[in-house]
Amino acid sequence: MLKKLALAVIFITVTATLIAGCTSSTTSTKSGSNVGTMNLEVVRVPAPATIGSPYVYEPKAGFTFIMFNTTVTNVDATSRNVDPLYFTLNDSDGNAYSRSLATDDKSIAGFPNNVVTNPGDKVNGLLVFEVPKNAQLTTLVYNDDVSRPVTVPVNFKAQTQGDM
């Protein structure tokens, strides 16, 4: 009996740990030519200190890279573009950070540029942001200027990857 209870506790702990890193949000719009819903799933992943080959991207002094594995799913919008330029990472001081150019580097599976989607299509890739090491990050926002923005709470302090 104790063995079964221990296995159940281990299973629940592992499942909760896997789910804790994944956040998603959905929004929809009722106006415009591209009426529909976009779903956003975001998982923070460790970012290297530098990214790139042959050109190497390195955060400026006092900054660090933050990386998210991001999936946008077009639930029911006709001919909707998805692009990494639609994302901003916000901190508690009201600063908004656009994706780093390191997102486009071929050495990582960066989030693709300007993909036209239809219902059921998914776009996935890594988004890289360069933020101050002491920033308290609060939300990742996806705003395609067609529907209402999709906001995903991230709530963590930026830090070097060795501290993660």
SVG drawing of the C-alpha trace seen along z (x, -y; Angstrom):
<svg xmlns="http://www.w3.org/2000/svg" viewBox="-18 -52 49 54">
<polyline fill="none" stroke="black" stroke-width="0.4" points="0.0,0.0 2.8,-2.4 4.5,-1.6 1.4,-2.5 1.1,-5.7 4.7,-6.6 4.3,-6.0 1.2,-8.1 3.0,-11.0 6.0,-10.7 3.6,-10.7 1.7,-13.8 4.9,-15.6 6.4,-14.9 3.2,-15.9 2.8,-19.1 6.5,-20.0 5.9,-19.5 2.7,-21.5 4.1,-24.4 6.5,-25.5 3.7,-25.8 1.3,-28.7 -1.3,-29.4 -3.9,-32.0 -6.7,-32.4 -8.3,-35.5 -10.9,-36.2 -12.1,-39.1 -15.6,-39.9 -14.7,-42.6 -12.5,-42.9 -12.1,-40.7 -10.1,-38.1 -12.6,-37.2 -11.1,-34.4 -9.3,-33.0 -5.5,-32.6 -4.1,-30.4 -0.7,-31.0 1.5,-28.5 4.7,-29.6 7.4,-27.6 10.6,-29.3 13.7,-27.4 17.4,-28.0 19.1,-30.5 22.8,-30.2 25.1,-33.1 25.7,-33.8 23.8,-32.8 24.8,-32.4 27.1,-31.3 28.9,-32.7 27.7,-36.0 27.6,-35.8 24.9,-37.6 25.9,-38.5 23.9,-40.5 25.2,-43.9 26.7,-44.5 24.2,-44.1 21.7,-42.2 20.9,-38.6 19.0,-36.5 15.6,-35.1 14.2,-32.4 10.8,-31.0 9.6,-28.0 6.4,-29.5 3.5,-28.0 0.7,-30.1 -2.3,-28.1 -4.8,-29.6 -8.1,-28.2 -10.5,-29.7 -9.1,-32.8 -8.9,-32.9 -5.6,-33.9 -4.0,-35.3 -0.3,-36.3 1.9,-35.2 5.3,-36.9 7.9,-37.3 7.5,-41.1 4.0,-40.7 5.6,-39.7 6.7,-41.9 8.1,-41.0 7.1,-43.4 8.6,-44.1 7.3,-45.5 8.7,-48.9 6.6,-49.3 9.4,-48.5 8.5,-46.5 11.2,-44.5 10.9,-43.4 12.4,-40.1 16.2,-40.1 17.6,-39.7 19.1,-36.5 15.6,-35.0 16.4,-35.0 19.8,-33.2 19.9,-29.9 21.8,-28.2 18.6,-28.0 15.1,-27.0 13.9,-30.6 10.3,-31.7 9.7,-32.0 8.9,-35.3 5.6,-36.3 3.8,-32.9 0.3,-33.0 -2.0,-30.6 -5.5,-29.3 -7.7,-27.4 -5.8,-24.5 -2.3,-25.8 0.4,-26.0 3.6,-28.1 6.3,-27.2 9.8,-28.4 12.1,-30.0 11.8,-33.7 14.8,-35.4 14.7,-38.6 17.6,-40.7 16.6,-42.2 18.4,-43.7 19.6,-41.0 17.7,-42.7 14.3,-43.1 11.2,-41.6 9.5,-40.2 5.7,-40.0 4.0,-39.3 4.6,-38.1 2.1,-39.7 1.2,-38.6 -0.5,-41.4 -1.2,-41.0 -3.2,-44.3 -6.2,-42.3 -7.6,-40.7 -7.2,-41.7 -3.7,-41.1 -3.0,-37.7 -1.2,-38.2 0.5,-35.4 1.9,-36.0 5.5,-34.9 6.4,-36.4 10.1,-35.8 13.2,-37.8 15.6,-37.9 18.9,-36.2 21.9,-34.6 21.2,-31.0 23.6,-29.6 21.1,-30.9 18.1,-29.3"/>
</svg>
